[in-house]
Amino acid sequence: MVSALILTSCDKVEYVVNGDCEVQFNISQWSASSEDLPTRTVSATDAQMTDIWLMAYSDGNLVKQVHQSSTDDGFGSITLKLDAGNYNFYVVSSRGASPVVDTDAKTITWGTVRDTFWATEEMQVSAGTNSKDITLSRVASRLRLELTDVIPDGTEKITFHPSHWYYALNYQTGAALGDSDADISVNIPASYIGRDDLATAFMTISPTTDWTVDVTATLKGAGDATLGTVQVDGVPMARNKSTTMNGSILSGTRGLGLKINDAWLDPLEITF
């Protein structure tokens, strides 16, 4: 499951700095499908990617940094002017909320993690116009919580407490960073009161190897009163996979089952 950032000639050209060589980057179309959505061809904006970062390094030094947001004109088209030489390019595409870039630590940290893709590529840049394809792979994983309880009157939110959750990415290595056990709360719309189909999902930047997390889920009412809670230890997680916890929080058994979907959003394919 991949997204792609393609370096090629294009009509929209943004000259970032002066240099002897031109490297042209272009994102044109995204073709996305998942277990929930029909296959369709959409633009990067329609695919809900909100940010693209491109970092160019030479001899270990950051020489160019480009950020585009989905509200920018020409979102997805980037052209750099560079001196001839060997470069390492690091590219991140995400729709996470409140991103913070730290080029000293070489990290991007999000207040809320959503779908995120990453790639690194080495390239020898020479005089004239250069082009290269870079394919981004998903670096996020998802935990989906499905409740079979009938949501009682007075329920206001569900609180998700993980033993660890990752909010940052090292944009050079792709490593998951920013480990936190902070609660994540989701307000429950009034329309779900009396229904038994409440489902919500939480996303994290994922380590490259399979990992586990202990999870406590709690339904809360007014004044943070606990209506029901359940703890599941050792929930399996993996990059580019979705794990589903389903069952009851309010019943006496309070049992939650586990399902792992290793074809989550597969395939997500970017077409240029």
VOGU-3710 file (C-alpha; in Angstrom, 3 decimals, decimal comma):
1> mvsaliltsc> 0,000/0,000/0,000  1,783/3,052/-1,204  1,553/6,621/-2,235  3,988/8,143/-4,677  5,805/11,378/-5,226  7,176/11,621/-8,733  10,048/13,824/-9,857  9,429/14,738/-13,478  8,868/17,670/-15,796  5,494/19,399/-15,344
11> dkveyvvngd> 3,666/22,567/-16,192  3,565/23,977/-12,669  7,080/25,056/-11,680  8,105/26,660/-8,404  11,705/27,890/-8,249  12,699/27,663/-4,619  16,327/28,777/-4,841  18,985/29,365/-7,462  21,246/26,528/-8,589  22,823/24,978/-11,665
21> cevqfnisqw> 20,448/22,020/-11,833  16,694/21,679/-11,846  14,868/18,845/-10,085  11,131/18,697/-10,711  8,663/16,975/-8,390  5,022/16,381/-9,265  2,043/14,641/-7,664  -0,884/14,350/-9,997  -3,479/11,716/-9,017  -4,170/9,291/-6,247
31> sassedlptr> -6,176/6,105/-6,817  -7,396/4,826/-3,454  -9,371/1,845/-2,262  -9,970/0,167/1,088  -12,291/-2,244/2,815  -14,670/0,676/3,348  -14,408/2,771/0,195  -14,882/1,924/-3,464  -11,923/2,327/-5,763  -11,775/5,768/-7,279
41> tvsatdaqmt> -9,275/8,145/-8,815  -8,897/11,354/-6,863  -6,562/14,294/-6,493  -4,151/14,581/-3,558  -6,611/17,008/-1,973  -9,530/14,599/-2,392  -7,389/11,879/-0,806  -7,272/14,199/2,236  -3,505/14,549/2,382  -2,991/17,942/3,999
51> diwlmaysdg> 0,795/18,289/4,070  3,841/17,331/2,032  7,406/17,850/3,249  10,522/17,390/1,143  13,997/17,645/2,692  17,123/17,632/0,514  20,437/16,765/2,190  23,961/16,889/0,782  26,969/15,545/2,714  24,730/15,189/5,746
61> nlvkqvhqss> 23,605/18,822/5,670  20,097/20,098/5,042  20,325/22,238/1,909  16,658/22,608/0,931  13,387/22,263/2,802  9,949/22,516/1,168  6,539/22,300/2,824  3,236/22,388/0,985  -0,239/22,376/2,469  -3,379/21,353/0,652
71> tddgfgsitl> -4,549/24,992/0,604  -1,491/26,095/-1,415  -1,788/26,754/-5,124  -0,205/23,924/-7,078  -0,308/21,516/-4,135  1,750/18,501/-5,177  3,987/20,256/-7,714  7,474/21,208/-6,482  10,570/22,239/-8,389  13,977/22,742/-6,759
81> kldagnynfy> 17,053/24,457/-8,107  20,127/22,636/-6,820  23,862/22,595/-7,412  25,258/19,474/-9,044  26,081/16,708/-6,599  24,775/13,754/-4,655  21,635/14,261/-2,556  19,447/12,344/-0,163  15,764/13,258/-0,383  13,343/12,567/2,474
91> vvssrgaspv> 9,630/12,907/1,784  6,656/12,783/4,154  2,984/13,073/3,217  0,338/13,191/5,933  -3,051/14,440/7,000  -2,213/14,503/10,718  -3,167/17,507/12,840  -0,845/20,146/14,313  2,454/19,022/12,746  5,730/20,401/14,137
101> vdtdaktitw> 8,987/20,012/12,191  12,322/19,934/14,051  15,220/19,820/11,600  17,763/19,582/14,427  16,139/16,392/15,734  15,080/15,418/12,184  11,521/14,774/13,303  7,934/15,648/12,486  5,541/15,441/15,443  1,744/15,525/15,241
111> gtvrdtfwat> -0,815/16,498/17,855  -3,130/13,910/16,316  -1,760/11,180/14,040  -3,671/10,369/10,883  -2,656/8,582/7,689  1,057/9,179/7,034  3,501/8,061/4,305  7,297/8,289/4,069  10,205/7,579/1,720  13,899/8,222/1,314
121> eemqvsagtn> 15,867/8,207/-1,916  19,432/9,004/-3,015  20,009/10,848/-6,267  22,941/12,198/-8,263  21,876/15,607/-9,593  23,540/16,843/-12,759  23,251/19,907/-14,970  19,925/20,389/-16,727  16,559/18,949/-15,774  16,543/15,864/-13,550
131> skditlsrva> 13,683/13,493/-12,812  13,160/10,560/-10,473  10,265/8,572/-9,032  9,968/8,262/-5,266  7,408/5,849/-3,805  6,102/6,501/-0,305  5,001/3,668/1,997  2,551/3,951/4,877  4,252/4,388/8,262  1,031/4,430/10,315
141> srlrleltdv> -1,040/1,701/11,898  -4,657/1,824/13,038  -6,578/0,433/15,999  -10,333/0,264/15,490  -12,721/-0,110/18,439  -16,186/-1,542/17,734  -18,683/-1,738/20,619  -21,639/-4,097/20,725  -23,209/-2,268/23,685  -26,369/-0,234/23,351
151> ipdgtekitf> -25,058/3,211/24,238  -27,045/4,441/27,258  -28,527/7,876/27,715  -26,051/10,283/29,294  -22,973/8,836/27,576  -20,711/11,679/26,486  -17,395/10,243/25,324  -15,129/7,258/25,032  -11,588/7,465/26,384  -8,798/5,394/24,871
161> hpshwyyaln> -5,719/4,857/27,074  -2,753/3,097/25,403  0,327/1,923/27,265  2,317/3,585/24,489  1,421/5,447/21,295  3,728/7,139/18,793  3,233/10,717/17,621  6,480/11,488/15,780  8,504/10,268/12,814  12,222/10,530/12,170
171> yqtgaalgds> 12,021/11,740/8,570  15,496/10,377/7,750  15,155/6,844/9,108  11,371/6,398/9,193  11,543/5,396/12,866  8,539/5,917/15,143  9,201/8,363/17,976  7,255/10,473/20,452  6,070/7,589/22,650  3,212/8,632/24,969
181> dadisvnipa> 0,578/6,975/27,150  -1,710/10,023/27,196  -5,468/9,471/27,050  -7,273/10,093/23,772  -10,928/11,086/24,143  -13,608/11,071/21,462  -16,968/12,739/22,011  -19,971/10,537/21,218  -22,616/12,241/19,061  -26,115/12,260/20,501
191> syigrddlat> -27,267/10,317/17,437  -25,497/7,194/18,796  -27,482/7,083/22,043  -29,598/3,913/21,993  -27,606/2,333/19,166  -25,275/-0,687/19,268  -22,961/0,171/16,365  -20,525/2,659/17,884  -17,110/2,400/16,226  -14,088/4,658/16,364
201> afmtispttd> -10,484/4,397/15,200  -7,149/5,670/16,471  -3,945/5,977/14,436  -0,308/5,973/15,441  3,058/6,228/13,751  4,228/2,626/13,821  7,623/1,048/14,479  9,000/-0,971/11,582  8,667/-4,275/13,470  5,461/-5,758/14,898
211> wtvdvtatlk> 4,640/-4,525/18,391  1,976/-4,742/21,081  0,075/-2,226/23,177  -2,046/-2,561/26,321  -5,337/-0,709/25,906  -7,966/0,515/28,351  -11,235/1,784/26,851  -13,743/3,649/29,023  -17,228/4,988/28,374  -17,825/8,186/30,321
221> gagdatlgtv> -20,828/10,300/31,195  -21,325/13,732/32,735  -18,510/14,882/34,993  -16,227/12,157/33,620  -18,258/9,508/35,466  -17,199/6,003/34,396  -20,049/4,015/32,864  -17,996/1,011/31,840  -14,393/0,092/31,162  -12,384/-2,752/29,680
231> qvdgvpmarn> -8,662/-3,508/29,479  -7,041/-5,637/26,812  -3,331/-6,418/27,113  -0,956/-7,314/24,334  -2,979/-5,947/21,420  -0,925/-6,742/18,286  -0,016/-3,799/16,049  2,029/-3,452/12,871  2,917/-0,820/10,315  0,407/-0,619/7,477
241> ksttmngsil> -2,053/-2,892/9,304  -5,352/-2,316/11,066  -6,319/-4,126/14,273  -9,956/-4,297/15,381  -11,129/-4,694/18,983  -14,802/-5,591/19,167  -17,131/-6,490/22,008  -18,867/-5,097/25,084  -17,754/-2,549/27,654  -20,992/-2,400/29,650
251> sgtrglglki> -21,969/-6,061/30,004  -20,872/-8,308/32,844  -18,459/-10,226/30,643  -16,927/-7,122/29,095  -15,128/-9,241/26,563  -13,389/-7,769/23,561  -12,288/-9,866/20,637  -9,386/-9,070/18,328  -9,140/-9,155/14,565  -6,171/-8,133/12,451
261> ndawldplei> -6,655/-6,971/8,894  -3,313/-7,188/7,107  -4,822/-5,829/3,893  -5,932/-2,526/5,438  -6,586/0,001/2,695  -4,894/-2,361/0,276  -4,182/-1,277/-2,314  -3,655/2,445/-2,005  -2,110/3,272/-5,318  -0,972/6,630/-6,635
271> tf> -1,258/7,207/-10,382  0,635/9,929/-12,228
//
